[in-house]
Amino acid sequence: MAKKEIPTAMEKRFISEIRNKIDYCLEQDRTTKEKLQLLAFGILVMLDGEDTSFPPCSVQPIEENDKLGEDIAGNLHNLFYADYK
């Protein structure tokens, strides 16, 4: 896939939200591992469309034939802690 040189407004907003989540996690009085888990969970919530600050996203793998695979977004944040040890 060709890369775009100029980011769209939505791409800029997405990156801004990730940076906000990083800043939030860094401010927390938690272990490094807990901060990383909080960040990962926050990003998954955002991709799943459960974060009111950002619209739902489509998360689709690109198959070897360049076709889009099944959209896996929607429940990722619930799965994150389901069997996490």
C-alpha positions as a Markdown table, in Angstrom:
| # | Residue | x | y | z |
|---|---|---|---|---|
| 1 | Met | 0.0 | 0.0 | 0.0 |
| 2 | Ala | 1.3 | 3.5 | -0.9 |
| 3 | Lys | 1.9 | 5.8 | 2.0 |
| 4 | Lys | 0.3 | 9.2 | 2.1 |
| 5 | Glu | 2.6 | 12.2 | 2.7 |
| 6 | Ile | 0.1 | 14.5 | 4.2 |
| 7 | Pro | -2.0 | 13.2 | 7.1 |
| 8 | Thr | -5.8 | 13.7 | 7.0 |
| 9 | Ala | -7.7 | 15.5 | 9.8 |
| 10 | Met | -8.9 | 12.2 | 11.1 |
| 11 | Glu | -5.3 | 10.8 | 11.2 |
| 12 | Lys | -4.2 | 13.8 | 13.1 |
| 13 | Arg | -7.0 | 13.5 | 15.5 |
| 14 | Phe | -6.2 | 9.8 | 16.0 |
| 15 | Ile | -2.6 | 10.5 | 16.8 |
| 16 | Ser | -3.6 | 13.3 | 19.1 |
| 17 | Glu | -5.9 | 11.0 | 21.1 |
| 18 | Ile | -3.1 | 8.4 | 21.4 |
| 19 | Arg | -0.7 | 11.1 | 22.7 |
| 20 | Asn | -3.4 | 12.2 | 25.2 |
| 21 | Lys | -3.7 | 8.6 | 26.4 |
| 22 | Ile | 0.0 | 8.4 | 26.9 |
| 23 | Asp | 0.1 | 11.6 | 28.9 |
| 24 | Tyr | -2.8 | 10.4 | 31.0 |
| 25 | Cys | -1.1 | 7.0 | 31.7 |
| 26 | Leu | 2.2 | 8.7 | 32.6 |
| 27 | Glu | 0.4 | 10.8 | 35.3 |
| 28 | Gln | -1.0 | 7.8 | 37.1 |
| 29 | Asp | 0.5 | 6.5 | 40.3 |
| 30 | Arg | 0.9 | 2.9 | 39.0 |
| 31 | Thr | 3.7 | 0.5 | 38.1 |
| 32 | Thr | 5.2 | 0.6 | 34.6 |
| 33 | Lys | 3.3 | -2.6 | 33.7 |
| 34 | Glu | 0.0 | -1.2 | 34.9 |
| 35 | Lys | 0.6 | 2.0 | 32.9 |
| 36 | Leu | 1.3 | 0.1 | 29.8 |
| 37 | Gln | -1.8 | -2.1 | 30.4 |
| 38 | Leu | -3.9 | 1.1 | 30.9 |
| 39 | Leu | -2.5 | 2.5 | 27.6 |
| 40 | Ala | -3.2 | -0.6 | 25.6 |
| 41 | Phe | -6.7 | -0.9 | 27.1 |
| 42 | Gly | -7.4 | 2.7 | 26.3 |
| 43 | Ile | -6.3 | 2.3 | 22.7 |
| 44 | Leu | -8.4 | -0.8 | 22.3 |
| 45 | Val | -11.5 | 1.0 | 23.8 |
| 46 | Met | -10.9 | 3.8 | 21.3 |
| 47 | Leu | -10.6 | 1.4 | 18.3 |
| 48 | Asp | -13.7 | -0.5 | 19.5 |
| 49 | Gly | -15.8 | 2.6 | 19.4 |
| 50 | Glu | -16.5 | 2.7 | 23.2 |
| 51 | Asp | -14.5 | 6.0 | 23.7 |
| 52 | Thr | -16.7 | 9.0 | 23.4 |
| 53 | Ser | -13.8 | 11.1 | 22.2 |
| 54 | Phe | -13.3 | 9.2 | 19.0 |
| 55 | Pro | -15.6 | 7.4 | 16.5 |
| 56 | Pro | -15.4 | 3.6 | 16.0 |
| 57 | Cys | -12.7 | 2.3 | 13.8 |
| 58 | Ser | -12.4 | -0.6 | 11.5 |
| 59 | Val | -9.5 | -3.0 | 12.3 |
| 60 | Gln | -9.0 | -5.3 | 9.3 |
| 61 | Pro | -5.9 | -7.3 | 8.5 |
| 62 | Ile | -4.7 | -7.1 | 4.9 |
| 63 | Glu | -4.5 | -10.6 | 3.4 |
| 64 | Glu | -1.7 | -11.7 | 1.2 |
| 65 | Asn | -3.9 | -11.0 | -1.9 |
| 66 | Asp | -4.3 | -7.4 | -0.7 |
| 67 | Lys | -8.0 | -8.0 | 0.3 |
| 68 | Leu | -9.2 | -6.8 | 3.6 |
| 69 | Gly | -9.9 | -9.5 | 6.2 |
| 70 | Glu | -12.6 | -9.6 | 8.8 |
| 71 | Asp | -13.1 | -6.5 | 10.9 |
| 72 | Ile | -12.0 | -7.5 | 14.4 |
| 73 | Ala | -12.9 | -4.2 | 16.2 |
| 74 | Gly | -15.8 | -4.0 | 18.6 |
| 75 | Asn | -14.8 | -6.3 | 21.4 |
| 76 | Leu | -11.0 | -6.1 | 21.6 |
| 77 | His | -11.0 | -4.2 | 24.9 |
| 78 | Asn | -13.1 | -6.9 | 26.5 |
| 79 | Leu | -10.8 | -9.6 | 25.3 |
| 80 | Phe | -7.7 | -7.8 | 26.6 |
| 81 | Tyr | -8.2 | -8.7 | 30.2 |
| 82 | Ala | -10.3 | -11.9 | 29.6 |
| 83 | Asp | -7.4 | -14.3 | 30.0 |
| 84 | Tyr | -4.6 | -11.9 | 30.8 |
| 85 | Lys | -2.2 | -13.0 | 33.5 |
